[in-house]
Amino acid sequence: MPRGVTAALVGLVPLGPTRHLSWPPNAGGSFPSVESSHEAHLTDASQLADIEGGVSRDVVTAEIRVEQSLQTVRYGPAAIYGGTVTALLIISLDWRGVLDSYAVIPLGALFLMQLPMLRSYLGLRNRPRPERVSRRHIRRIEGYAALQGVVWATAVVLAYTEFSQVDALVVSAAIFVWAYSSAAAYSTMPMTSSVFVVPMVVATFVSLGVHGFVEWVPLFVLFLGTAGGLVFLIVKNWHATEAAVRLGETVKQQSETMAKVSGQLAKYISPELYQKIFSGEQRMEVAATRKKLTVFFSDVVSFTDITEQLESEELTALLNHYLTEMAVIAGDHGATVDKFIGDAIVVYFGDPDTLGVKEDADACVRMAIAMQRRVREMGSEWRERGVERPFEIRIGINTGYCTVGNFGSQNRMDYTIIGSEVNLASRLESSADVGGILLSNATHSLVKDWVMAEEAAAITVKGFARPIDTYRIKGIYDELEAEGRLIHHDDAGFRLTIDHVDMSDADRVEAVRKLEEAVDELKG
């Protein structure tokens, strides 16, 4: 049977619904509860057990039916070509004998049977892979193949009544080749191949013997060889198909399980580090490097007092809500979340990927401003829900060289940052005002062109020989100017910033005098 000989039924019987499968792990979102984590664990464990025990027979059978349905469409052109060429061969050898024997009738019927096969191929060739195919659908394909086999057998029996010995042997050789090629091509469809091939082969051998074209004894030996070869080929291909489908389903289930497990693991490490690990770029060994990073520390003001005023369930809900919102903002700005320490958050920019030292500092400060704004919004939301004391946070940011990498043992390690610059960021956070952001001089120098900050008290930090100059963020120049709270101009060779909202009348008079002096100098 040529490839795709049963494709006609694919056009006659609708396929099942289709879908596109995707399993990218979800590394973002809210933090799982204990119950949801436990359910996920049970689901993953049960799937692993299923894989270890092997893929079920029902799954393999269903997948094979899908492959069989696809094969009837995929090999449609080969089926049409093979059937047409074989029929034309019979007619060309003795067209008068075909007419006299009435073999033209089944041959004409076979030509007509090519039309639905062609329609099926043209209509279904670009459709997506079906999710499932019914058993009835496959049975109809097999029934159509059997019908074609019987029609071919009828044509052979009738034609041989008028054919010469040479013509009969030529047709017989063509049929044997066709039978073997069909069995080889349709490795996933043993029943379809059998019901098509058997009527043709049996009719051919019987006709050769009945009409005396070949002696019965050698004909019987040839029949045994042909039948044995076909049976061996069909059975061998079927077992290979089952093994291949079982392996494919096993790999598919393992991939789906690994995707779910990796999705759970992604919630324990930063998305950037997660991508590096699973792409093979990050080696899992105890090692570290020195990089210039911008480090961020924050914590909730008077968190200990708040814990004493709230029930544990309410506190847990508020804390998870707060940490989730902060993690989302950190992700939006490309930060690497190092860890959550109770109510404290440690974040850094510059590893595993960096946009540049200045760009990393810009992103970190913008993130900090966005976090403070979101915390204030959450405070208003919580007050409406009856929370008497919403969270307020302090933030400290520093830029400097840190040691970053895997720390720990060969069995358990943590990807984190250490060094005096990290300690400085922590000290800046503890020294910041409630609801404020405190920058080190190193960070301020990188962002001062767009951030308005006032100098705060210097702090002394262990590991630094001199006191550290600090700067308290007041806002973003463009936003303050748009709100009418600031006069700000920054051009080449000219920089003017006037915070007139907080100026007294005397300060305003003095500012005008100095501006007039500057104007006179420029004119003179």
JODA-V237714 format. One record per helix or strand of 3 or more residues. SS is the DSSP state (a for helix, b for strand). FROM is the first residue (numbers start at 1). TO is the last residue. If there is no record, write none. Layout:
((SS	FROM	TO) (SS	FROM	TO))
//
This chain:
((a	8	12) (a	34	52) (a	57	74) (a	76	93) (a	95	100) (a	103	124) (a	135	160) (a	165	185) (a	190	210) (a	216	268) (a	271	279) (b	288	300) (a	303	309) (a	312	332) (b	336	341) (b	344	349) (a	357	384) (b	393	408) (b	413	418) (a	420	431) (b	437	440) (a	441	447) (b	451	459) (b	468	476) (a	477	482) (b	487	491) (b	494	498) (a	500	502) (a	505	523))
//
